[in-house]
Structures are given as structure tokens and as C-alpha cells.
């Protein structure tokens, strides 16, 4: 049995199928870990959701910001982005089943010394604390107040974590850290605007994983979200978003031995 962690798919199902073939993935014995952002931008969001859902327990996925955006749009909240490609999902006959399945996915997954999360963890959080905080968001997403949660989700404030936070601000910080963060200050204040490379950190900020004394450094963080960072493999970090939609690659790392598998973005997908 092997576990393959795969970067942001973003509706690029053709590229995913090519990558799985290159990995010789066998759903009867192997597992997939997906870093989130299954949908949007690429042309096959609907087919991607159907495929991953159909893998059942062979696939573990966490929620990314684009997945949450889909749930928000489906609930009639906010404005559609000009470049989104979610129309087929919203019009699908199995839309409700797919959206309900998406709502059931974790925000953060811990297993065997690995922590799977879309964007990152604030430096104050251990992985155990992060998992507990993720459970608070998951309860809101899966509960009767889901639409109210989604209505209060978008926004960048507060930028800092405090144990005293309550209600929607508390859940918003958790979501923003785990699905949107790239840079933060030494004290853990997030910058949610800068999207460039690691060297483009705003003054007083670092890539979140480079913060000294980060309390989640006891686990290997498996992340996506940051296409400008590219594939980055370190002792305690596997950053897997290698920009498939942007015409680069879709990447997988086999967790057991860190073997790397990559395919070029399919010519039927992506934006060059």
C-alpha cells in the first residue's frame, strides 16, 4: 500500500488521471491525500468532484478556499467571480449529493506524523490544537447553521489568533489560516494579500512555515495553495501546488519514501 499526496487539482481532472496512471495508483490498495481546491478555474470541476467522491475511503481530502467558495456560491451568498468555472456543478442533477459530500470533508487531517491542510497553520498552534480547531469549523459547516456560517465566513479580520475569540470571528481566523495564509508575522498576524514567491514577503513577515519556534514543527505539514512557491520538499514540509492550472505541473509525493511524480498540465486544461 502506498499513499500519494497530490497538489491542487482545481478542476484539472485530465491531468489528475495522467498523474495517477504515472503513479500506478491502485484504488484497491493505495490511498490519495488531496490538499484541497478540487474545483474552480480548470474546466472539469464537476467531473473532479464525482471522481474523488467515487474513490470512497481511498481518498482523503481537506477543504481549500475554492471548495469553500463553491459552497458559499451554492448557498446564494456573495458574488460570482469572473473566472469561476462552477456552473456545471451548480446545474448538475447530483449537485446536492456532491455539495453535501464536500461539506463532510475535514479542514485539517492528522495521521502518522503528517498533517494535511490546504494553506498552513498559525505558529501558536500545535497540530493537535489545529485539529481541534478544525473540528469547530467542521461542526459549523455540517450543522443546521451552515448557511449562517458561510454568510459570515468571507473577510480578512481578525488577522491574529486569540484563545478568547468567539463566534464567527473565531471560525473565520481558523478558516483563513488553514485555507488562505501564506505569510505571517513573528507574532502570528497574517498577511492575506500578498500572493508572490517566498522572497516577496511583506515587511515584518515570513512564509508561515519559516516562523521560528513554530509549534507544529513536530509533524510533516502537507500543503497546497501556494502555486508561486512551487514544489518544495523539506524535512517537515511538503508543499505540492506546482501550478497545474497555470500551465506547469501536477505533482504527487509518495509519503512512504518521498518519491516525486509529476505530469505536465494537460493541453485540454490550464492557462498558459
CORSULMO-V701849 format. One record per residue. PHI is phi in whole degrees, -180 to 180 (999 if undefined). OMEGA is omega in degrees with one decimal (* if undefined). NEAR is the number of other C-alpha atoms within 12 Angstrom. Layout:
phi-><PHI:PHI>
omega-><OMEGA:OMEGA>
near-><NEAR:NEAR>
This chain:
phi-><999:-130:-117:-108:-92:-126:-74:-56:-90:51:76:-96:-67:-58:-65:-62:-65:-63:-67:-64:-66:-66:-76:57:-64:-123:-65:-79:-134:-98:-130:-112:-114:-112:-83:96:58:-67:-122:84:79:-72:-85:-125:-62:-62:-66:-65:-60:-62:-66:-66:-59:-68:-75:58:-69:-72:-120:-118:-129:-105:-84:-108:-64:-72:-66:-67:-61:-58:-63:-66:-63:-63:-85:79:-110:75:-105:-68:-73:-60:-100:-75:-125:-101:-57:-66:-64:-68:-98:-71:-65:-101:-53:-64:-65:-68:-67:-64:-62:-63:-62:-84:-78:-76:-93:-153:-126:-112:-168:52:83:-112:-127:-97:-152:-66:-109:175:-127:-65:-63:-75:-92:-74:-67:-66:-64:-62:-63:-66:-68:-59:-63:-64:-67:-62:-64:-68:-70:-96:-96:-68:-99:-56:-63:-67:-59:-64:-66:-105:-80:-75:137:-111:-115:-75:-90:-120:-86:-145:-62:-84:-60:-137:64:-64:-57:-62:-67:-65:-62:-60:-64:-64:-66:-82:-125:-128:-70:-126:-118:-150:-84:-61:-87:94:-82:-80:-106:-107:-107:-75:-125:-83:-76:-58:-71:-92:-56:-66:-54:81:-125:-136:-53:-55:-78:-98:-67:-60:75:-53:-77:-93:-73:-79:-114:-88:-86:-110:-133:-132:75:-110:-66:-68:-73:74:-65:-140:-121:-128:-57:-116:-149:-123:-99:-115:-80:-105:72:-57:-61:-84:88:-104:-135:-109:-121:-132:-125:-80:-65:-67:-136:63:-66:-106:-127:-142:-130:-69:-55:-59:-66:-86:-134:75:-129:-90>
omega-><177.4:176.4:-178.7:174.9:-171.6:-178.4:-174.9:-179.9:176.0:175.8:-179.9:-174.5:179.6:178.6:178.2:-179.0:175.7:-179.4:179.8:176.4:178.8:177.7:-172.0:179.7:178.2:-174.8:179.4:-178.3:-175.9:178.6:172.8:168.7:-177.2:-170.9:-179.7:-169.5:173.9:-167.4:169.8:-176.8:177.2:-170.5:-169.7:179.8:-178.7:-178.6:178.3:177.7:179.8:-178.0:-177.0:177.0:-178.8:177.5:178.1:-175.5:177.0:-178.3:171.3:178.2:171.5:-177.2:172.8:-177.7:178.6:176.1:177.4:176.1:176.4:179.9:179.0:-180.0:180.0:178.0:178.9:-175.8:176.7:-179.7:176.9:174.3:-176.8:-174.5:-175.4:-175.7:-172.6:-174.8:-178.5:176.9:-175.2:-179.1:-173.6:177.8:178.5:-178.3:-174.3:178.9:179.8:-179.7:177.5:176.2:-178.8:179.3:-177.1:-176.4:-178.1:171.8:-177.3:-176.9:178.1:177.4:171.2:176.3:176.7:174.7:-179.5:-179.6:-172.6:-172.6:-177.7:179.0:175.9:-172.1:-179.5:-170.9:162.4:178.1:177.1:177.1:179.4:179.3:178.3:178.5:176.5:179.8:176.8:178.3:-179.0:178.2:178.5:-177.0:-176.0:-174.7:-176.7:179.7:-176.4:-177.5:177.4:175.5:-178.6:179.0:-178.9:-172.9:-170.6:-177.7:-174.3:179.8:-5.3:-178.8:-175.0:176.1:169.1:177.4:-178.6:179.5:179.4:172.1:-176.0:177.1:179.0:-178.8:-179.9:177.4:-179.9:-179.4:-177.7:177.9:-172.2:-177.9:-174.7:-169.4:167.2:-177.0:170.2:179.6:179.2:179.3:177.1:175.2:-175.1:163.7:-174.9:-179.3:-173.7:-175.2:-174.9:179.7:-178.4:-179.0:-178.3:-178.1:176.0:-177.5:177.7:-177.7:175.0:166.3:-171.6:-176.3:178.3:179.8:180.0:177.4:178.2:-170.8:177.4:-174.5:177.7:-179.4:172.2:179.5:179.1:-170.0:171.3:168.0:-167.0:-174.9:179.3:177.2:-178.2:179.0:-177.2:-176.2:177.6:-177.3:-176.2:-177.7:169.5:179.0:-163.5:180.0:-178.8:166.8:-178.8:-177.7:-178.0:173.7:-178.4:-172.0:163.9:-170.3:173.2:172.5:175.3:-169.8:-175.4:-177.1:178.8:172.0:-176.1:175.8:179.8:168.5:172.1:175.8:177.9:179.8:178.7:-174.4:170.4:-176.9:-177.9:*>
near-><16:25:32:42:51:53:52:55:55:49:42:44:36:30:38:43:29:24:32:29:17:21:29:22:28:19:23:15:16:25:31:38:44:49:51:50:45:50:44:42:34:39:31:33:38:36:30:35:41:28:25:34:28:17:23:19:17:25:31:35:44:47:45:44:36:38:48:44:37:41:40:31:27:31:25:16:22:20:16:21:17:10:14:25:28:36:24:26:32:28:16:19:13:18:25:19:19:32:33:22:25:39:34:27:36:41:48:43:38:29:20:15:21:29:43:48:54:50:47:54:52:47:35:31:31:24:34:24:23:36:28:21:33:39:25:27:38:31:21:30:36:25:18:13:17:26:23:22:30:34:25:25:33:30:20:26:24:26:30:31:31:19:16:10:18:16:18:28:26:29:42:35:41:47:51:44:44:47:44:42:42:44:42:38:30:24:24:35:32:39:34:31:18:23:21:20:19:23:17:19:25:22:14:18:27:30:38:41:41:28:27:20:18:28:25:34:30:21:29:31:42:52:54:50:46:40:34:24:27:27:34:29:26:19:18:24:32:43:43:45:41:37:39:46:40:27:23:29:36:47:46:49:39:29:32:17:13:25:18:28:30:33:30:28:33:31:22:19:30:28:20:15>
